[in-house]
Amino acid sequence: MNFTRADFPDGFVFGAATAAYQIEGHSFGGAGSTHWDTFAATQGNVFKAQDGAIACDHYHKFEDDLDLLKDANMDAYRFSTSWARVLPEGRGQVNQEGLDFYDRLVDAILARGLKPFQTLYHWEMPSALADLGGWTNPNVGKWFGDFTDVIMGRIGDRVEAVATLNEPWCVAFLSHYLGHHAPGQRDIRATARAMHHVNLAHGVAMERLRARGQKNCGIVLNFDYAQPANDSDSARAAADLQDGIFNRWFIEAITKGTYPEVVLQGFEGHMPKGWEDDMAVINQPIDWLGVNYYTRHLMSEDVSAVWPAVKSEDDPLPKTGMDWAIYPDGLKHFLTRLSKDYVGDMPLYVTENGMAWDDDVVDGAVADPVRESFVNDHILAAKDAISEGANVKGFFYWSLLDNYEWAFGYDKRFGIVHVDYETQVRTPKASYHALATALRSNR
């Protein structure tokens, strides 16, 4: 790695991230059914119909996993709390086993000198609420606010920071328009409602957090660098629309109280009645912004398609195991753009950045030189953004562990720690060791 801690401002936080359903093992501890359980049980939705019932068995192995973080000289752990583990029916009866688990988890994080960065929701909608329409139901904000009160009442006194939601574009557009994630819908009316209600749920949760006196509250958004595939007006328009849907819809609502007009034109007639009245709840101050970044896409017009009528062209850059172009400059682009156009001097955290690769254990070790370069180059991109004035306060690699990669099941490995899903043996990869060495410097 071509950096040390001395290259970053004092107090800069290095960590790794995970998500509840992807690692915990949802069949343990009284957790309720989620729409991912039923989505995975439906033929053709998930690789080999795999689900998160066992995952990485983090529910039982969290102490060892946290030791891996500490031994890598990390400062913080970004984790999520499962709605369906805490409230198996989404509302009503609390699962005390679930609360006890997160209580133990936070205490164990702190015992290792790590800072707990919590995300309230990372995609596991309780099935009972999915039956009522999930993110398309206008009451989902209240339901989410009630969950916020329950979980924060147990662990809110000890977490360093809390994010309301992770990647609302995936929650709403990827899941209700493209149908790639649970609940697997392909309906523009459902999409328009989910795109608005997920923002409203963020706003309601922020109100609940503020009422509790909770400090250091934010949200985690994912950003995808949409660039024109060529120099045509149609390609520029396609890139702008993709940027509007993927990026500006959420950051503009949260920081400016508006939606991009180019996207509203497509959602016209499908938005919830009176949506304008919700913008004040959505547009309230946050303390920090989480930035998830993985790749870029080269966009052009798709004349054969209905709105949004855009498509991604092949990118000549090297690709990850997800076939995503490796483009570190995109991370610098967003960190500086967000600072200049949306949040000013507000603290930014790179809350996810990582890559999948076809990793194998050979003689007890995992060589992953492409990932080593990927991590190094993206951390240096964050450093460059700081030099240009972005108030970047931390960097979390995605992910600590190989895990359940949603519709890709266990086929894609993002971790800096290899997981053998049959034995649950953890093997730190070469990237883990390289990062640990870099972070040991000047600690």
C-alpha positions, 0 to 999 in steps of 0.5 A: 500500500502506498500510504500510511496513517500519516498521509491522512488528517488526525482522527481519520477513521479506517474500518470495514463494513458488513450488513446483518442479513449478509453475515449473521445467519437469519435462522438464528436468534428468533429473527422473523422472515424477510422479503429476501427469504421469500425472494430467494425461495422463488425460482430464478431470483438468486444464484442457486436459490441461496439465502441468508439462513446461515450466511457467515454465522456471525451471530455465533462468531462475532467475537472472532470476526471483531478480533480480525478487525482489531488485528487489522489495526482498524479503528471502526466497524460499520454494521447494520441492525436487522429490522426483522431480527428485532421486530419479527413481524415488523411491528408489535412484539419485540424479540428480546433475543435480537436486542440482546444480540446487538447489545452484546455486539456493541459491547464487544466492538467497544471492548476492542477499542473500535468505534461502532458505526450503525446502519439501521436498515440494510435491505431486510424488510420484514415479510409481514410488512412486505405483505402490506406493500413494504416500501410502496405503503405510505405508512412505511415511514412510521413503521421504520420510525418505530423500529428506530425507537426500539433498537436505539433504545437499547444500543443508541447510548453506545454507538459512535454514529448511526445511519438511517438507511443504506443505499436507497437507490437499491431499496427502491429503483433496483428492487421495484423497477429493475426487479433485481433485488427483493421484492423483485417488482418491475412496476413504475408506479411502485417504483415512484412510491418506493423512491419517495417513501424511502426518503420519507422513512429517512426523514421520519427516522431522523426526527425520532433520532433527534427526539432521543437526543441521538448524536452523529446521525446521517444516511448512506447513499450509493453513487454511480458515475454516469458518463456519456458513452460518446460525444452525442447530445443523446449520450449526454442526456442519457448520462444526465438522466441516469445521474438524476435517478441514481444520484441526484434524486436522493442527495437533492431531496435530503440537502435541498428539499427538491427532486430532479425535474428530469426524473419527475417527468418520468414519474409524473402521474405515479408519485404518491398524492401530496408528496410535496408536503413530505419534503420538509421532513426529508430535507432536514439537517444531517450530521454526516453523509456516507458515500458508497462508490464502486464503479462508473457506467458509460451511458447512451440512449436506448431508442427501443426502450420506454422511459428512462430509455438509457443503456450502459455500453461496454467499458474498456477499463479492467473489470472486477468479478462483478464486471464493474469497471475499476475507476478510482477517479470516480470516488474522487469525483463524488467526494469533491462534487458532494462537497462543492454542490451539496454538503459544504464542509459536512463530514463525509465517510466512504462507507463502502468501497470494494471489489469482488474477485474469484478468490481461492485458498491455496496452501492456507493463503489467499493471493488477491493482488488486484484487490490490493491495488484496488484498495490502495488506489481508492484510498489514495483517491479519497486522499486526493479529494481531501487535498481538494477540500473535501472533508473526508473523515473515514474510509470503510472497506466493503467487506470485512468478510466474504458474504451473502451477495444478495441475488448473486448468493455466495458466488461473489467474494468481496471480503478481505477475509475469505470464508469457507461456507461449509466449515465457516473457517476464516482466512485473511487474504493478502489484501487484509495483511497489506492493509493491516501493515499500512494501518499499523504505521504511525498508529 
